[in-house]
Amino acid sequence: MQSKRILVTGSSRGIGRAIALRLAESGWKVAVHSARKSANLEGIFKELGSSAAGAYSVDLADPSAMKGLFESVLADGPLHGLVNNAGVYMPMDTVKSTDAQFDATLFRTFAVNFESPMRLCRLASQHFAAHGGGKIVNVCSRVGFKGESGASIYAASKAALINVTRSLAMELAPKKVQLFGIAPGWVDTAMSRDGMQDRLENILKDIPAGRMASPKDCAAVVNFLLSPEAEYLSGDIIDINGASYFH
């Protein structure tokens, strides 16, 4: 694995950052990404040290930019893996929302959470199939299985990503391209902490493990799926929710 290179989208903070660092520990050369240039992106690139394999700033809200992103990544070296981690969560009251709010939420959520990852899956699959195989992990969500009040569009985008993962796994297995997903529940990140403090007690009551997942918990599962130990798996969506939900 020492010579293998992987792109992790949305890796300047949170789950993506933890994934990038964990994969570097396992010998991957990690290309990092964020929607725009930032101190966080520069920070993770520096922290990766000799394991850093490129830094890219492209807004996934523009799905047409994915081909350019992928070509830029390949121009800097071969690629053997992809983690589609970047995502947005935009809660919305379906009844009270204005037409403009609804349209903006629908467009951006599906562009970032589904269409851009789907395009990257296609580009990566084409590349991997032509070069002996590769692995893709899509960061999905528990709500892609169970739904969530006030987040119907987000839940739908993650359900779509779950089923793309399964379908492509079946289609691409003969070409030695493996696809996986993780479906975290509550994860202790800056994104989930926004507006959460008044609900924390009730959230923890519904988690038998007694705590939210950490980004490192998610990164550990991704690391396993990308390892040789998961060589016979594909299409699996791994729940990370402290025994709070089964399907």
C-alpha positions in Angstrom: 0.0 0.0 0.0 3.0 2.3 0.4 2.8 3.5 -3.2 -1.0 3.9 -3.5 -2.6 7.3 -3.8 -6.1 8.3 -2.8 -8.3 11.4 -3.0 -10.5 12.4 0.0 -13.0 15.1 -0.7 -14.0 17.5 2.0 -10.9 16.7 3.9 -10.0 20.0 5.5 -12.0 19.3 8.7 -14.3 16.8 10.5 -14.7 13.3 9.2 -12.7 13.9 6.0 -9.7 15.3 7.9 -9.8 12.3 10.3 -10.0 9.9 7.3 -7.0 11.6 5.5 -4.8 11.3 8.6 -5.8 7.7 9.3 -5.1 6.6 5.7 -1.8 8.3 5.8 -0.9 6.2 8.9 -1.7 3.1 6.9 0.7 4.1 4.1 -1.6 5.8 1.6 -0.5 9.0 -0.2 -3.4 11.3 0.4 -4.7 14.0 -1.9 -6.9 16.5 0.0 -9.7 18.7 -1.1 -12.0 21.4 0.0 -14.6 23.7 -1.6 -12.2 26.6 -1.5 -8.6 27.5 -0.4 -8.5 27.9 3.4 -6.2 27.7 6.4 -7.8 24.4 7.2 -6.8 22.9 3.8 -3.3 24.2 4.2 -3.2 22.8 7.7 -4.1 19.2 6.8 -1.8 19.3 3.8 1.1 20.3 6.1 0.1 17.8 8.8 0.2 14.9 6.3 3.8 15.7 5.6 5.4 13.2 3.3 2.0 11.5 2.9 0.5 14.5 1.2 -0.2 14.0 -2.5 -1.8 17.2 -3.6 -4.4 19.8 -2.4 -7.3 20.8 -4.6 -10.0 23.5 -4.1 -13.2 22.9 -6.1 -16.8 23.6 -5.1 -18.8 20.4 -5.5 -21.9 22.5 -5.9 -20.8 22.7 -9.5 -21.0 19.1 -10.8 -19.6 20.2 -14.2 -16.3 20.9 -12.5 -15.7 17.3 -11.4 -14.0 16.3 -14.7 -11.5 19.2 -14.3 -10.9 18.2 -10.6 -10.3 14.6 -11.5 -8.0 15.5 -14.4 -6.0 17.8 -12.1 -5.6 15.0 -9.6 -4.4 12.5 -12.2 -2.0 15.1 -13.6 -0.2 15.0 -10.3 0.1 11.2 -10.2 -1.7 7.9 -10.4 -4.8 7.3 -8.3 -5.9 4.0 -6.6 -8.7 5.1 -4.3 -11.4 7.7 -3.8 -13.4 8.8 -0.7 -16.5 10.9 -1.4 -16.8 12.6 2.0 -17.8 16.1 1.2 -21.4 16.9 1.9 -23.8 19.6 3.0 -26.7 19.5 5.5 -29.4 22.1 4.9 -32.5 21.5 7.2 -35.7 23.0 5.8 -39.3 23.3 6.9 -41.1 21.9 3.8 -44.4 23.7 4.4 -43.0 27.1 5.6 -40.1 27.3 3.1 -40.4 29.8 0.3 -40.0 28.7 -3.3 -36.5 30.2 -3.4 -35.5 28.4 -0.2 -36.8 25.1 -1.5 -35.1 25.4 -4.9 -31.8 26.4 -3.4 -31.9 23.6 -0.8 -32.8 21.0 -3.5 -30.2 22.2 -5.9 -27.2 22.5 -3.6 -28.0 19.4 -1.5 -28.2 17.1 -4.5 -25.3 18.8 -6.4 -22.9 18.3 -3.4 -24.3 15.1 -1.8 -25.2 13.1 -4.9 -24.4 14.5 -8.4 -20.8 15.4 -7.8 -20.0 12.2 -6.0 -21.7 10.2 -8.7 -19.6 11.9 -11.4 -16.5 11.3 -9.4 -17.5 7.6 -9.0 -17.9 7.4 -12.8 -14.6 9.1 -13.5 -12.7 7.0 -10.9 -14.3 3.8 -12.1 -13.3 4.4 -15.6 -9.7 5.1 -14.5 -9.6 2.1 -12.1 -11.1 -0.3 -14.6 -8.3 0.6 -17.1 -5.5 0.3 -14.5 -6.2 -3.0 -12.7 -8.8 -1.9 -10.2 -9.4 0.5 -7.3 -11.6 1.3 -4.3 -14.2 3.9 -3.6 -15.8 4.7 -0.3 -18.9 7.0 -0.2 -19.7 8.7 3.1 -23.5 8.3 3.4 -25.7 8.7 6.5 -28.1 6.9 8.8 -30.8 9.2 7.6 -30.4 7.7 4.1 -32.1 4.6 5.6 -34.5 6.0 8.2 -35.3 9.6 7.2 -35.4 12.6 9.4 -37.9 15.3 10.0 -36.9 18.6 8.5 -34.3 17.0 6.3 -36.2 15.2 3.6 -34.0 16.5 0.8 -30.8 15.6 2.7 -32.1 12.1 3.5 -33.1 11.6 -0.2 -29.6 12.6 -1.4 -28.0 10.1 1.0 -30.4 7.3 0.0 -29.5 7.9 -3.6 -25.8 7.7 -2.7 -26.4 4.4 -0.8 -28.1 2.8 -3.8 -25.5 4.1 -6.3 -22.8 2.5 -4.1 -24.6 -0.9 -4.1 -25.5 -0.8 -7.8 -22.0 0.2 -9.0 -20.5 -2.5 -6.7 -22.5 -5.1 -8.6 -21.7 -3.6 -12.0 -18.0 -3.1 -11.4 -17.0 -6.1 -9.4 -15.8 -8.0 -12.6 -13.5 -5.0 -13.3 -11.9 -5.3 -9.8 -13.4 -2.0 -8.7 -14.9 -2.1 -5.2 -17.4 0.3 -3.7 -18.3 0.8 0.0 -20.3 3.2 2.1 -20.4 4.2 5.7 -23.6 5.4 7.3 -22.8 7.4 10.4 -25.4 8.5 12.9 -24.6 11.5 15.1 -20.9 12.4 14.8 -19.2 15.0 17.0 -18.2 17.5 14.4 -18.5 21.3 14.0 -21.4 20.7 11.5 -23.4 18.6 13.8 -22.8 20.8 16.9 -24.5 23.8 15.3 -27.8 24.1 17.1 -27.4 20.7 18.9 -26.6 21.7 22.4 -30.2 22.0 23.5 -30.9 18.5 22.1 -27.8 16.8 23.3 -29.4 15.0 26.3 -32.2 13.6 24.1 -29.7 12.6 21.4 -27.6 10.6 23.8 -30.6 8.9 25.3 -31.2 7.3 21.9 -27.7 6.0 21.6 -27.1 2.8 23.6 -23.3 3.3 23.4 -23.8 6.5 25.4 -21.9 8.8 23.1 -21.8 10.2 19.6 -19.3 8.8 17.2 -16.0 10.6 16.7 -14.5 11.4 13.3 -11.8 8.9 14.3 -14.5 6.2 14.7 -15.6 6.8 11.1 -12.0 7.0 9.8 -11.2 3.6 11.4 -14.0 1.9 9.4 -13.0 3.6 6.2 -9.4 2.5 6.7 -10.6 -1.1 7.1 -12.7 -1.0 4.0 -9.8 0.3 2.0 -7.4 -2.3 3.4 -6.5 -5.8 2.0 -8.6 -7.3 4.8 -11.8 -6.2 3.0 -10.7 -7.6 -0.4 -13.8 -9.8 -0.8 -16.3 -7.2 0.2 -18.1 -4.7 -2.1 -21.4 -2.9 -1.9 -21.4 -3.0 1.9 -22.8 0.1 3.8 -21.4 0.0 7.3 -23.5 1.6 10.1 -21.6 3.7 12.6 -24.3 4.7 15.2 -23.6 3.1 18.6 -26.4 0.5 18.2 -29.0 3.3 17.8 -30.5 2.0 14.5 -30.7 -1.2 12.5 -32.2 -1.9 9.1 
